[in-house]
Each structure stands twice: as C-alpha cells, then as structure tokens.
Amino acid sequence: MTISTAAVRTDRPGRYAKQLVSHLSRRAEGEWSDETGTGEIRFTSGTATLAAGEGVLDLRIDGDDLDRWEDVVGRHLVRFGTRDELVVSWQRADGTQGTEQRNDGQDAH
C-alpha cells in the first residue's frame, strides 16, 4: 500500500470536503464529521482521508492504485470547485510527483 497527499487551497474546505464525501459515498463507503472537519471515503482498494483546515483542504490517499484514486478524488473536487478554480496536485510518500487535476474547461465525469 502506498500514500499520496495533496493540500488544496480554498476558502471553503469544509463545504467541498462534505460535498465530496457525500457524492463519492454513492459508490463507496464514506463519512463526514462537521464537528471535527474530517472525513473518510473507503474504496475497494484504497482510502481517502479529508481534513478541512484554515483555508486548505488536506487530502490523503492510502491505496494500491494511486493514479486511479488521485484522479477520482481530484477530478470530482475540481468539478465541484469550478468557480474557485481549484487545483489538486498530488505528492507521493516516496517523493515522486503524483497526478494533477485542474479545470480544463471540459466537464469531467
């Protein structure tokens, strides 16, 4: 199992995290706590952990298929934050650069 993280700058980290957990929980198991500002989404081969901080949404994926889960989490988050022009740039625990998701003007599904 490997790890990838991203820190996404936004004025609304809690709102986006809650929306992301709610949306992705349709196909995976997820939970969000408004009280702690943290959540988790459990996929078949990985787990995404979300933490809303002051002006930042911290994301962490623990899993075997990082490219896939980085894309799923990042793509949906960028779509939700289109107006805020969110950018998700992943960094792997081994020091290598992960994938990056940004609004390219096309609707991502």
N, C-alpha and C positions, 0 to 999 in steps of 0.2 A: 504494500500500500504506500502511496506517495502523497505529498501535500503540496498544495498551491494556495497562495493568498493574494488578495487584492484589496486596496484601500480606495474607495470611490468617494471623491469629494462631492458633497451635495448639501443643500440647506434643509433637505427633508429625508434624512437617512431612515428614520423610523417608519415613515409613511411608505417609502419604497420597499423596505425590508418586509413589512407586513403584507404588502400587495404581492411581493414575490413569493412569499411562503404560501399565501392563500391560493395563488394561481398554480404554482407547481405542485401543491398538495392534491390537485385533481388526479395526478398520475403517480404520486409518491406520497409517503407519509411525512407530514410536517406539522410543526407547532411554532407559535409565536407568542411571546410574553410582552405586553405593553409595559408591564411593571418593571421588568429588567432590561427591556430593549434588546432582547436576544431571541434567536430562533434557530431552528434546525430543519433541514429537509433531508430525509433519508431515501436515497435512490437505490436501485438494485445493486450497484457496485461502487457506491460512494456516499459520502455525507457532506452536505454543505452546512456550514455554521455561519450565522449572520449576527453582527453586533452593531447596533446603532450608537454612534458616539457623537461628540460635538462637531458637526459639520462633516462627518465622514461615516460611511458605511463600510465596516470591515467584513470581508468575506474570506472564508477558508473552506477548501475542499480537501477531504481525505478520501482517496479512492484509487482504483486501478486504471481508470480510463480518463485521465485528467483532461485531455483535449476535448473529449465529449462533454464532460460536466462543466468545464470552464465555459464552453460555448453555450450550453443550455442556460446556465445561471446568468452569464454575462449578456447574452443576446436578449433574454427577457427583461433584464433590468434596464438595459439601454432603451428598449422599446417603451417601457413604462415611463422612462425619464427623457423622452424625446425632446420636450421643450427645454429641459435643463442641459441638454447636450452631454449626458453622462458618458464617461469613458471608463471601461473596465480593462485594466492592464494587469495580467496575472504574473506572479513571480513564483517559481518552483522552489521547494525547500533545498534542492541540490544546487541552487544558484543560477539555474538556467531560466531564460525568459519563457513564460507561458504564452498563451494566446492573448489577443486583444480584441475587444468588441467596442465599436463606436457607431454612431448613427451615420449610415452611408446614404441616407435618403431613400432607401428601399424598405418596405415593410418586412420585418423579419418574423417568421412564424416558427 
